[in-house]
Amino acid sequence: MRNTKIILLNAALLVLLACATAWAANVAQGACVSYDADKKILVIEEYDLNFTPEHKYGQPTGTMIEFDTTTAKIGILPEPGDVLRLSYVPSEKKNTALKVMNVSKQDLMKK
């Protein structure tokens, strides 16, 4: 009886840990190129992970990525040039943003 409980508990934990990776969203960070509030379309120039004193959020890669922000939670509205961090769900047709944080206007590194 005791072994059965341990086996069932371990199996439930394994299933929970396996499903946890499916709930994770992708994250992108970059400079806002354009934001159309009517069409709910946001375009950023993605940054890499090479942090330097001159580029504390990473260096621009030249890659433009478009996001659908129809259902996204947006903090401070993005403007061209702002540094943004987004969580999103990628797909073949469009990238759907879940959350948009305006890093340059809400800088947590200053605190």
C-alpha positions as CSV (number, residue, x, y, z in Angstrom):
1,M,0.0,0.0,0.0
2,R,2.8,2.4,0.9
3,N,4.7,1.6,-2.2
4,T,1.6,2.2,-4.4
5,K,1.2,5.7,-2.9
6,I,4.8,6.6,-3.5
7,I,4.7,5.4,-7.1
8,L,1.4,7.3,-7.7
9,L,2.9,10.4,-6.1
10,N,6.1,10.2,-8.2
11,A,4.0,9.6,-11.4
12,A,1.8,12.7,-10.6
13,L,4.9,14.8,-10.0
14,L,6.5,13.6,-13.3
15,V,3.4,14.5,-15.2
16,L,3.3,17.9,-13.6
17,L,6.9,18.6,-14.4
18,A,6.5,17.5,-18.0
19,C,3.5,19.8,-18.5
20,A,5.2,22.8,-16.9
21,T,7.4,23.2,-20.0
22,A,4.3,23.4,-22.2
23,W,3.0,26.4,-20.3
24,A,6.1,28.6,-20.9
25,A,6.0,31.4,-23.4
26,N,8.8,32.8,-25.5
27,V,10.4,36.1,-24.6
28,A,11.7,38.8,-26.9
29,Q,13.4,42.1,-26.1
30,G,14.2,45.0,-28.5
31,A,13.5,48.5,-29.6
32,C,10.0,49.5,-30.7
33,V,10.0,50.3,-34.4
34,S,6.3,50.9,-34.7
35,Y,3.0,50.4,-32.8
36,D,-0.4,50.7,-34.5
37,A,-2.9,51.0,-31.7
38,D,-5.9,50.6,-34.1
39,K,-4.7,47.4,-35.7
40,K,-3.0,46.2,-32.5
41,I,0.3,45.4,-34.3
42,L,3.7,46.0,-32.7
43,V,7.0,45.7,-34.5
44,I,10.3,45.5,-32.7
45,E,14.0,45.2,-33.7
46,E,15.2,42.3,-31.6
47,Y,18.3,42.6,-29.3
48,D,20.8,39.9,-28.6
49,L,22.2,38.8,-25.3
50,N,25.6,40.6,-25.5
51,F,25.3,43.1,-22.6
52,T,27.8,45.9,-22.4
53,P,27.9,49.2,-20.5
54,E,26.9,51.0,-23.8
55,H,24.2,48.4,-24.6
56,K,22.8,47.4,-21.2
57,Y,19.8,45.7,-22.9
58,G,21.8,43.9,-25.6
59,Q,22.8,44.9,-29.1
60,P,20.4,45.3,-32.1
61,T,20.4,42.3,-34.4
62,G,18.6,43.9,-37.3
63,T,15.8,41.3,-37.1
64,M,12.3,42.8,-37.2
65,I,9.6,40.9,-35.5
66,E,5.8,41.6,-35.7
67,F,3.4,40.9,-32.8
68,D,-0.3,40.8,-32.5
69,T,-1.2,42.6,-29.3
70,T,-5.0,42.2,-29.5
71,T,-5.2,40.2,-26.2
72,A,-1.9,41.4,-24.6
73,K,-1.5,43.1,-21.3
74,I,0.4,46.3,-22.0
75,G,1.9,48.4,-19.3
76,I,3.1,51.8,-20.5
77,L,2.2,52.3,-24.1
78,P,5.1,51.7,-26.5
79,E,6.5,54.5,-28.7
80,P,9.2,54.1,-31.4
81,G,12.6,53.9,-29.8
82,D,11.4,52.5,-26.5
83,V,13.0,49.2,-25.3
84,L,10.4,46.6,-24.8
85,R,10.3,43.1,-23.3
86,L,7.5,40.8,-24.5
87,S,6.3,37.3,-23.7
88,Y,4.6,35.8,-26.7
89,V,3.3,32.6,-28.3
90,P,4.9,32.0,-31.7
91,S,3.0,30.4,-34.6
92,E,3.6,30.2,-38.4
93,K,1.0,32.9,-39.2
94,K,1.6,35.4,-36.4
95,N,3.3,35.9,-33.0
96,T,0.7,36.6,-30.3
97,A,1.9,38.8,-27.5
98,L,0.8,37.9,-24.0
99,K,2.5,40.8,-22.0
100,V,4.4,43.9,-23.1
101,M,6.7,45.7,-20.7
102,N,8.1,49.1,-21.6
103,V,11.6,48.6,-20.1
104,S,13.0,52.0,-21.0
105,K,10.1,53.9,-19.2
106,Q,9.8,51.4,-16.4
107,D,13.5,50.7,-15.7
108,L,13.8,48.2,-12.8
109,M,17.6,48.4,-12.9
110,K,17.4,51.9,-11.4
111,K,15.8,50.7,-8.2
